[in-house]
Every structure is written in structure tokens, then in C-alpha cells.
Amino acid sequence: MNNKKLLKETRKAINEVFGEFVSKETVNKAVYLSEDDAGEWAPEAHVIICTETGLPSDVYDPFLADQWNKVSEKLPNDYFIETINSAIMAVYDI
């Protein structure tokens, strides 16, 4: 799967899980291709998810960790979300 399609699928999955709490505009701003990540937090990843722009972080909240697991499960086969730190998550392939 190409990264642009994966980006679209990642945003869709986040909207399905967090859509009641977070706007699509926030998701679009916070989720972007890793090649566009100025901080280079996860250069091996396909997609970056920045939780400093309005998305909830899973670091200190077990409920939110479960929600992010649901997002990860909605991604295409062989892709998953990994938390890098309290501000960054990334989508990798197996």
C-alpha cells in the first residue's frame, strides 16, 4: 500500500474512533506522512500522529490506550500504531 493511501486510511480510522471528540480538521492537521515530519521522530514509519495538536494521547490513560488499539485494529493488515512518546505516535508495517 502506498503511503498516501495509508495516510487516508489512518485518518479514517481515527475519525471512526475519536470522531465524537475530535474534528476532522484536527485529525487532518495532526496526522501526516513521515517524510513531512520536521522532527524526524520516526523516520522508519509511514505515517506520524501528533497528539500535541488536539488528539488524545494514550500515554497516561488506559482507556485512551484501548481506543488507540481500536484505531490500530482498523488499519489495513500488516500495519499498526506505536507510541513514540507522549506527543508522537507512528504507523509502521510488520
C-alpha positions, -999 to 999 in steps of 0.1 A, spaced: 0 0 0 14 34 -8 18 59 20 -8 84 7 -35 57 8 -23 46 43 -25 82 54 -61 84 43 -69 50 60 -52 62 92 -72 94 93 -104 75 86 -97 50 114 -90 79 139 -122 97 128 -142 65 133 -129 60 169 -125 96 181 -149 114 158 -172 124 186 -144 142 204 -121 155 177 -128 173 144 -118 161 110 -97 193 106 -78 184 138 -71 149 125 -60 162 91 -36 186 108 -22 161 133 -18 130 110 7 133 82 33 114 62 66 107 80 85 122 51 69 156 61 79 152 98 103 180 106 112 165 139 121 132 123 107 113 153 101 81 134 119 81 101 112 44 95 74 49 99 49 56 72 26 80 90 31 103 120 3 111 145 10 142 166 -11 144 198 0 179 206 -25 193 182 -57 181 198 -56 144 195 -57 124 228 -25 107 239 -25 72 252 5 75 275 -12 81 309 -47 68 303 -56 31 299 -90 40 283 -73 61 256 -47 33 251 -76 9 244 -91 35 220 -58 38 201 -57 0 199 -91 1 182 -77 26 157 -47 3 151 -70 -26 145 -89 -6 118 -57 -1 98 -50 -24 68 -34 -57 75 2 -56 85 1 -20 98 0 -9 134 4 22 156 32 25 181 36 52 207 69 70 204 65 94 233 36 114 249 33 136 218 41 113 189 27 80 176 36 64 143 22 39 119 46 10 109 43 -21 89 51 -56 103 
